[in-house]
Amino acid sequence: MEDIKKIFGSCVFGDEVMKERLPEDIYLLLKAAIAEHKSIDNSIADTVADAMKDWAIEKGATHFTHWFQPMTDITAEKHDSFVSTDKSGKMILEFSGKELIKGEPDASSFPSGGLRATFEARGYTAWDPSSYAFVKDDTLCIPTAFCSYGGEALDQKTPLLRSMDAINKQALRIVRLFGMNDVKYINTMVGPEQEYFLVDKELYDKRPDLVFCGRTLIGAKPPKGQEMEDHYFGVIKPRVAAFMRDLDKKLWELGVMAKTEHNEAAPAQHELAPIFTNTNVAADNNQLTMEIMKKTAEEHGLVCLLHEKPFAGVNGSGKHNNWSLCTDTGINMLKPGKSASSNNLFLLTLAAVIKAVDEHQDLLRISVASAGNDLRLGAAEAPPAIISMYLGDELDSLLDSIIKGERHNDINKTNMTVGADVIPVIRKDNTDRNRTSPFAFTGNKFEFRMLGSSASISDANVMINTIVADAFCEFADILEKSTDFENDVKLLIRDTISNHKRIIFNGDGYSKSWEEEAKKRGLLNLTNTAVSLPYLSNKANIELFSRNGVFNETEVKCREEIRLENYCKTVHIEALTLSQMIKRDIIPAISAYTGSLCECICSKHNASADIDCSVEETLAKSLSSKNAELLRLTSELDGAVKKAKTITDVCECALFYHDTLLALMKQIRDISDKCELEVKREYWPYPTYDDLLFKI
């Protein structure tokens, strides 16, 4: 591989390139705007666009596109060439400031949730200079926001930028109270860990459920899954290692700080983790990561599965969202410092997050709600649907001391020895990790573990930023009127922690006792997407988003409708796919094998009436009975699909899909999976879990 320093960011119109190619005054204006998240002067756009075009052409680009993120969890592009003509009709290469700043794609086929009628097609993309342009597939990609003709957000980026502005505004008020007047901007920082599966493409192409749904709708568990715990951090197979090396190079070229990669717990499952960066860039980079993963996998004869639960019975795939809050002067507001008990800025920030998570459990749950993630949450290292926070024993003890008004002795970091002289002494962390916690403190950040692997990280971070900004605002309103700041900030921390301590839970999130305890504490248990999403448009939530400038009422309601519609469409496609697989392939396969058993029985009887045919007869009867039940249930599923299409209320429809269709699909799967284990292998029409999970 080439020198990492040379290839890193080589396809990005980043700071070094801008400094080299732009006039100094324009470069400084643009850099200041990016650093402080301020609007740029349109008068400099032509100069920036011309430099960007020349650089992109040198990189082999022939086209440009406004690269944006509609409400589909994937990105969108409309390519235009640099080709133009001068006054004499001669071909020239041109890219103007106007083209850089604004694009005008047809918005009619993107989700809008009723923001506009189908015949009202106009939408606008607007340049986001805080996320660097890059060259991908011979195209200059310009990160942009996407809005409707009326200015409402039709994308993931716009609300994210608004939420970052909101938390910056309120966090600045907080740090000013602590005398930090040199701070100009406060960024939320994110490092999203990305889990995924790799399967052989030839096998993938033979599975309609993987092709159409991204997950297996049927499939018996193999004799071995992840019970032996031998895949996690295991030696990476050569074919997978080659994919990872190629993936790293492509991501580094695009400025994505891919750092850590390893085998995950389930067979064929892996993870990639980047270095932290500001949330907007992290969201863009994660979208790029998912795209490049899929493309690179195909080049290696593989398919990258980003579904949250592609295989039943083993770990699903999540996207752990490591979130922190940092000033432009380098201070992490979630870092306890040498003495957590005396670090009032840390404690106030911690109290704000505790308050935010407790008061807005519904929004955090909604931010990760999807048909795929419903299948993942609650087992195999995925946190449960009940929102809670893990702080660890030391912080929990500290908070108890604050509530009681007692002095707390900070636990100093201790050295740990493992009993072998050759092993160096290592520093022991103050807290362990809790893999069952949805929202866990991990030393200097919070890890929100509920995100699904296929989702954009924007939704979750919009929610976190907004609810913490709102808590900061309330704190600032109180403390800005204080006449005894030191005393009042301690009282505010104590009262906040006391009022919201119910959200803190350091135990086993999978236990039945926690579910019962959470109910006693008054915590929400929104078990699925259909029951979660209607909470989004509650009056209190609309007011929250409105006062923080993140969404207006129309935008909130449209997002709720889009998410519910997507849920219904997802389950609808899964139901149709399962019905086709059962009727076209599974039932005929079972019939064919049953027929062969009957032929065998007849042959034995013809040979001699004394030959024992009990094994064949028992198996044939069992399979015939199951096949009849499959046909009955599949017909019932077909009828339910037709009924679902008649339900006009989207909330009612989502509940019907969950309660009726998914329940029928589970019954069908259970029977099909039993048949798979009884039917002779060469009769079974699809690659099995044995093939998919263990044959790379």
Number of C-alpha atoms within 10 A of each C-alpha: 7 8 7 13 10 10 17 20 22 18 21 25 24 15 13 10 15 21 16 11 17 17 13 12 11 18 18 14 13 24 19 14 16 17 13 14 18 14 13 16 11 10 10 15 19 17 15 21 19 19 19 22 22 15 20 25 17 9 18 14 20 19 21 25 22 30 24 27 26 21 23 16 16 16 17 13 14 15 14 15 15 18 12 12 11 10 6 6 8 8 11 10 15 16 22 15 16 12 19 24 19 16 19 16 15 13 23 16 8 16 21 24 21 14 19 17 10 13 8 13 15 16 21 21 25 21 20 24 19 21 20 18 24 25 24 20 10 15 21 31 25 26 24 27 26 29 21 20 15 11 10 18 26 28 26 24 26 25 25 25 20 18 28 25 24 25 27 24 17 22 27 20 20 22 18 14 14 12 9 14 11 11 15 13 17 26 23 23 23 27 23 29 23 24 26 26 25 24 22 21 17 13 17 21 14 13 22 18 23 20 14 14 20 21 21 22 24 25 22 20 18 14 8 11 20 15 11 9 13 15 20 17 14 12 11 16 12 10 12 19 14 14 20 20 12 18 20 24 18 22 21 21 21 24 20 24 20 20 12 12 20 19 23 23 25 23 22 20 23 23 19 21 19 20 15 19 20 20 25 24 18 23 25 22 22 24 21 17 22 20 14 19 24 17 15 18 23 15 11 15 15 23 23 23 26 25 26 29 27 24 24 17 16 19 22 29 34 29 27 25 23 21 24 22 23 19 20 14 12 9 12 20 23 23 20 19 13 11 12 19 19 13 14 17 20 19 24 23 22 24 26 24 22 24 23 23 25 23 15 19 19 22 22 25 27 24 24 25 30 24 24 27 26 19 15 27 29 20 16 17 20 25 26 24 24 24 26 25 24 25 25 21 13 16 21 16 15 19 23 17 16 20 18 11 12 11 10 15 13 15 12 11 12 11 10 12 13 10 8 8 8 7 9 10 13 11 11 13 14 15 16 14 15 21 16 25 30 27 27 24 23 19 18 17 20 24 25 23 25 29 32 30 26 23 26 26 28 27 23 22 26 27 24 24 26 26 30 26 25 22 23 28 22 13 23 20 14 13 19 13 10 13 9 9 14 12 10 15 19 16 15 16 22 21 15 19 24 17 13 16 20 17 24 21 20 18 13 14 26 18 13 10 11 15 18 10 12 20 13 10 12 10 19 19 18 20 16 20 23 27 18 22 25 18 16 20 19 12 10 12 18 19 15 18 23 15 13 21 15 25 23 17 14 15 23 19 19 19 24 21 22 18 24 28 17 18 24 24 15 17 21 20 15 22 25 16 18 24 23 16 19 20 15 12 16 23 20 16 22 25 19 15 21 23 14 14 20 18 13 15 20 13 12 15 14 11 10 10 9 9 11 12 17 10 10 17 16 12 16 23 14 14 23 19 11 19 23 13 16 23 16 12 18 23 14 14 23 16 12 18 20 11 12 20 11 9 13 9 8 19 18 15 21 24 19 20 23 20 12 15 23 17 14 19 20 13 15 24 20 15 18 24 15 15 23 23 14 16 19 13 13 9 16 20 17 21 16 19 20 15 14 20 19 14 12 16
